[in-house]
Amino acid sequence: MKMRGKLIAGVALAALACAGEAPKAAANAAGDPKEVIATVGKAKLTRGEVDADVAKFIEARKAQIPPAQLEAAKQYLAQQFKQQFITKTLLLDEAAKKGVTITDADVTARANDIIKASQGRPGAPTSLDDLLSKHPLGAERARAEFRDSVLINKFVEQEIASKITVDQAGVKKQYDQIVSNITQRAKAAKPEQVRASHILVKTDKSKTEDAAKKEIDAIYAQMKDLKGGELAKKFAELAKEKSDCPSKAKGGDLGAFGHGQMVPEFDKAAFAQDVGKLYAPVKTSFGWHLVLVTEKIPAKAPTDADVAKAVNEQKPKLADIERMVKNRQIQQSFQAYVQDLLKKNGFAPPAAPRPAAKKRPVTRVESKPVEVKPAKAAPSKPADSDVKKK
């Protein structure tokens, strides 16, 4: 099986945080920048070097770090940089002992793997130089770090990944279980659904209840006498212009949804309304809505053909399961290898400080659980909106 790229990509670097710390190398909160805080063979790390790296990372990420968590973030980063130095140095020394080397072609190939895997994402790199230019420590330092990571990954491939044999019976068992789960879900009757569009006028600190009601009434007045295609067209236009919901980008279209997916007031209105008819504004905890039901989809029991189609579209490839299992075994084996390497060299896993808990961003939509599976064409689903149940 081909090991380059996704199979072991990032395994080595991700495990650098497992680095240990020799008892004699305990770091103080502040001190002489020339003080050596970690020694691995002939390689030494000074406090000044760590502080400089921390400062660069903080500067690059300061917009993402709440002021109250700044000091905790600095301490955490300092510990991680020290740990990474110890583990990376040990791994590079082991790679040298085994005669592992890399070429410029290896570096280019790894960069191309990363670029290919990130295609289509916002801000995705288009070249190695572009990839390195985004690094907080600067392109020159990033190039050296990247080359080291390629060498470590090659070492992991040679000394760990290549020696792992996947239990094919276990892989088949996992595959069968996944297919069974997909089949059971596919056999479940599809509940009644509606497809609807809406226009939302929020009530918040910037807009009072009365102001929001007055605004939604004015929008309603522009459409209350319209019907059919004329109503649908005008509704979409006003949704794009007036709505406070992200669904405005689609003319207010929320897609199809079932009972219980939206907040109660909206749910009740959507399932009670007739298709293509505009009703008076509806009040929810988000604000005032105009709802236009565009389709009603009755409950339906799937046929055998429906089930077979769903299973065929959603089931993974056996090779994907094997790759997943092998990746997990590689990671586990590498973690154990690193811990043993640290121990043999007088280092022990430290009680590393954890960064302050990061507050999860408040979202306006509650996502439904999804199963990770190979990419397939997804069925239509409600658009992100300010009416989905929280």
C-alpha positions in Angstrom: 0.0 0.0 0.0 1.3 3.5 -0.8 2.4 5.2 2.4 3.3 8.7 1.2 0.8 11.5 1.8 -2.5 10.9 3.5 -1.6 7.5 5.1 1.0 8.9 7.5 0.7 12.6 6.8 1.1 14.6 9.9 1.7 11.6 12.2 5.2 12.6 13.2 4.5 16.3 13.8 1.2 15.6 15.6 3.0 13.3 18.0 5.8 15.8 18.8 3.6 17.2 21.5 4.2 13.9 23.4 7.7 15.0 24.1 9.0 14.5 27.5 11.0 16.8 29.8 14.1 15.7 31.8 13.6 16.4 35.5 16.7 18.6 35.5 15.3 20.7 32.7 12.3 22.3 34.5 11.6 25.7 33.1 10.8 28.9 35.1 8.2 31.4 34.2 10.9 34.0 33.3 14.7 34.1 33.2 17.9 34.7 31.3 17.3 34.4 27.5 20.7 32.7 27.2 19.7 30.0 29.7 19.6 26.5 28.2 16.3 24.9 29.0 16.7 21.7 27.1 19.6 19.6 25.9 19.4 16.7 23.5 22.9 15.3 22.6 24.8 18.3 21.2 21.6 20.3 20.5 20.6 23.0 23.0 17.5 25.1 23.3 17.6 28.5 25.0 14.9 30.4 26.8 15.4 33.3 24.4 14.7 31.0 21.3 11.5 29.7 22.9 10.4 33.2 23.9 11.0 34.5 20.4 8.9 31.7 18.8 6.1 32.2 21.3 6.0 36.0 20.5 5.8 35.3 16.8 2.9 32.8 17.2 1.1 35.1 19.6 1.4 38.0 17.2 0.1 35.9 14.3 -2.8 34.5 16.3 -3.6 37.4 18.7 -7.0 38.1 17.2 -8.0 34.5 18.1 -6.8 34.7 21.8 -9.0 36.4 24.4 -6.9 38.9 26.5 -7.7 37.0 29.7 -6.2 33.8 28.2 -3.0 35.4 26.8 -0.6 34.5 29.6 -1.9 30.9 29.7 -1.5 30.7 26.0 2.1 31.9 26.2 2.9 29.3 28.9 1.3 26.6 27.0 3.1 27.4 23.7 6.5 27.7 25.5 6.0 24.2 27.0 4.9 22.8 23.6 7.9 24.3 21.7 10.3 22.9 24.3 8.6 19.4 24.0 8.7 19.5 20.2 12.4 20.4 20.2 13.2 17.4 22.4 11.2 14.9 20.4 12.1 16.2 17.0 15.8 16.2 17.8 15.6 12.7 19.1 13.7 11.5 16.1 16.1 13.2 13.6 19.0 11.6 15.5 17.4 8.1 15.2 16.7 8.7 11.5 20.4 9.6 11.0 21.4 6.4 12.7 19.2 4.4 10.4 20.6 6.2 7.4 17.3 7.8 6.4 17.7 10.7 4.0 15.5 12.7 1.7 15.8 14.5 -1.6 14.4 17.8 -2.9 12.0 15.5 -4.9 10.7 14.1 -1.6 10.0 17.5 -0.2 8.3 18.6 -3.4 6.1 15.4 -3.5 5.0 16.0 0.1 4.2 19.6 -0.6 2.2 18.6 -3.7 0.2 16.1 -1.5 -0.7 18.9 0.9 -1.7 21.3 -1.9 -3.8 18.6 -3.6 -5.6 17.7 -0.4 -6.4 21.3 0.4 -7.7 22.3 -3.0 -11.0 24.1 -2.9 -10.6 25.3 0.7 -10.5 29.1 1.4 -7.0 30.3 1.3 -5.6 27.0 0.2 -1.9 27.1 -0.8 -1.0 26.9 -4.5 2.7 26.2 -4.2 5.3 25.2 -1.6 6.4 28.9 -1.3 2.8 29.9 -0.7 2.4 27.2 1.9 5.5 28.3 3.8 4.7 32.0 3.5 1.7 31.5 5.8 3.8 30.1 8.7 4.0 32.4 11.8 7.7 31.7 12.2 8.5 32.9 8.7 9.2 31.2 5.4 12.9 30.4 6.0 12.3 28.8 9.3 9.2 27.1 8.0 11.2 25.6 5.1 13.6 24.0 7.5 10.8 22.7 9.7 9.0 21.3 6.7 12.0 19.5 5.5 12.5 18.0 9.0 8.9 16.8 9.0 9.3 15.1 5.6 12.4 13.3 6.9 10.6 12.2 10.1 7.6 11.0 8.1 10.0 8.9 5.9 11.6 7.5 9.0 8.2 6.6 10.4 7.3 4.9 7.1 10.5 2.9 7.1 10.7 1.9 10.8 7.0 1.7 11.8 4.4 1.9 9.0 6.1 -0.6 6.7 6.2 -3.2 9.5 2.5 -3.1 10.4 0.2 -5.8 9.1 -3.5 -5.1 9.1 -5.9 -7.7 10.3 -8.1 -8.2 7.2 -10.7 -10.1 9.2 -11.1 -7.1 11.5 -11.3 -4.7 8.5 -14.1 -6.8 7.0 -15.9 -6.9 10.3 -15.8 -3.1 10.6 -16.9 -2.7 6.9 -19.9 -5.1 7.4 -20.9 -3.2 10.6 -20.9 0.1 8.7 -22.9 -1.3 5.8 -25.4 -2.8 8.3 -25.8 0.6 10.0 -26.4 2.4 6.7 -28.9 -0.3 5.7 -30.9 0.1 8.9 -31.1 3.8 8.5 -32.1 3.5 4.9 -34.9 1.2 5.8 -36.4 3.7 8.2 -39.6 5.4 6.9 -39.0 9.0 5.8 -41.2 11.3 7.9 -43.4 14.1 6.5 -41.4 17.1 5.4 -42.0 20.6 4.0 -39.8 22.8 1.9 -40.1 26.5 2.8 -38.5 29.9 2.3 -38.6 32.6 4.9 -37.7 36.2 5.5 -36.4 37.1 9.0 -36.4 40.5 10.8 -34.4 40.0 13.9 -35.2 41.4 17.3 -32.0 42.2 19.2 -30.2 45.0 20.9 -30.1 47.0 17.7 -33.8 46.6 16.9 -36.7 46.7 19.3 -39.7 44.4 19.1 -41.9 47.2 17.7 -39.4 48.2 15.1 -39.0 44.7 13.9 -42.8 44.2 13.7 -43.2 47.4 11.8 -40.5 46.3 9.3 -41.9 42.8 8.7 -45.4 44.2 8.3 -44.0 46.6 5.6 -42.4 43.6 3.7 -45.6 41.6 4.1 -47.7 44.5 2.6 -45.6 44.4 -0.6 -46.6 40.7 -1.2 -49.9 40.0 0.4 -51.9 40.4 -2.8 -49.5 38.4 -5.0 -49.9 34.8 -6.0 -48.1 32.0 -7.9 -44.9 32.7 -9.7 -45.2 36.4 -9.1 -45.3 35.9 -5.3 -42.4 33.4 -5.4 -40.2 35.8 -7.4 -41.0 38.8 -5.2 -40.4 36.8 -2.0 -37.0 35.7 -3.2 -36.0 39.2 -4.1 -37.1 40.7 -0.8 -35.4 37.8 1.1 -32.1 38.7 -0.5 -32.6 42.3 0.2 -34.3 42.4 3.7 -33.8 39.1 5.5 -31.4 38.8 8.5 -30.9 35.1 8.0 -28.0 33.5 6.1 -30.6 31.8 3.9 -31.1 35.2 2.2 -28.3 34.2 -0.2 -30.7 31.5 -1.6 -33.7 33.8 -1.7 -34.7 32.6 1.8 -34.9 28.9 0.8 -34.4 26.6 3.8 -34.6 23.3 1.9 -36.7 20.4 3.1 -37.1 19.8 6.8 -39.1 17.6 9.1 -41.0 18.1 12.3 -38.9 19.2 15.2 -36.0 20.6 13.2 -37.1 24.2 13.5 -38.1 26.2 16.6 -41.7 25.4 17.7 -43.5 28.5 16.4 -41.9 28.2 13.0 -42.4 24.5 12.8 -46.1 24.9 13.6 -46.6 27.6 10.9 -44.7 25.8 8.2 -46.6 22.5 8.5 -50.0 24.3 8.8 -49.6 26.6 5.8 -50.8 25.8 2.3 -48.2 25.6 -0.5 -47.6 28.8 -2.3 -49.8 31.0 0.0 -48.4 33.9 2.0 -49.6 34.1 5.6 -49.2 36.8 8.3 -45.9 37.2 10.0 -44.9 34.6 12.7 -43.1 35.5 15.9 -40.2 33.3 17.3 -37.4 33.8 19.7 -35.3 35.1 16.8 -37.7 37.7 15.6 -40.4 38.0 13.0 -40.7 35.7 10.0 -42.6 35.5 6.8 -42.9 31.9 5.7 -43.7 30.7 2.2 -44.2 26.9 1.9 -43.0 25.8 -1.5 -43.5 22.0 -1.2 -45.1 19.4 1.1 -43.4 16.0 1.1 -45.6 13.2 2.6 -44.1 10.4 4.8 -42.8 7.6 2.7 -41.6 4.1 3.4 -38.6 3.3 1.3 -38.7 0.6 -1.3 -36.1 -2.1 -1.6 -34.6 -0.2 -4.6 -34.4 3.0 -2.4 -32.6 1.1 0.3 -30.2 -0.5 -2.2 -29.5 2.9 -3.8 -28.8 4.5 -0.4 -26.5 1.7 0.7 -24.6 1.8 -2.6 -24.2 5.6 -2.4 -23.1 5.7 1.2 -21.0 2.6 1.8 -17.3 3.1 2.0 -14.7 1.2 0.0 -13.1 -1.7 1.8 -9.7 -0.1 1.0 -10.8 3.0 2.8 -11.5 1.0 6.0 -8.2 -0.7 5.7 -6.4 2.6 5.3 -8.2 4.0 8.4 -7.3 1.0 10.5 -3.7 1.1 9.4 -3.5 4.8 10.1 -4.7 4.2 13.6 -2.2 1.4 14.1 0.6 3.7 12.8 -0.4 6.4 15.2 -0.6 4.1 18.2 2.7 2.4 17.3 4.4 5.8 16.8 3.2 7.2 20.1 4.6 4.1 21.9 7.9 4.5 20.0 8.2 8.1 21.0 7.4 7.4 24.6 10.1 4.6 24.7 12.6 6.9 22.9 12.0 9.6 25.5 12.4 7.2 28.4 15.7 5.7 27.0 17.1 9.2 26.7 16.2 10.3 30.2 13.1 12.2 29.5 9.6 11.6 30.9 6.2 12.9 29.8 5.6 16.2 31.6 2.4 17.3 33.2 2.1 19.9 30.5 -0.1 22.9 31.1 -3.3 22.9 29.1 -4.5 26.0 27.3 -7.4 27.8 28.9 -10.7 26.3 27.7 -11.7 28.0 24.4 -15.2 29.2 24.2 -17.1 27.6 21.4 -18.4 30.2 19.0 -22.2 30.8 19.2 -23.8 29.4 16.1 -27.2 30.2 14.8 -27.8 26.7 13.6 -27.7 23.3 15.4 -26.0 20.8 13.2 -27.3 17.3 13.0 -24.9 14.4 13.7 -23.3 13.1 10.6 -21.4 10.0 9.8 -17.9 10.4 8.3 -17.9 8.6 5.0 -16.4 8.9 1.5 -17.6 12.0 -0.3 -20.8 11.4 -2.2 -23.5 13.7 -3.5 -25.4 14.8 -0.4 -29.2 14.9 -0.3 -30.8 18.2 0.1 -31.0 19.5 3.6 -32.2 22.7 5.3 -29.9 25.6 4.7 -28.1 27.2 7.7 -30.6 29.5 9.2 -31.8 31.4 12.2 -34.9 29.2 12.7 -33.2 25.8 13.1 -33.9 24.4 16.6 -31.1 25.0 19.1 
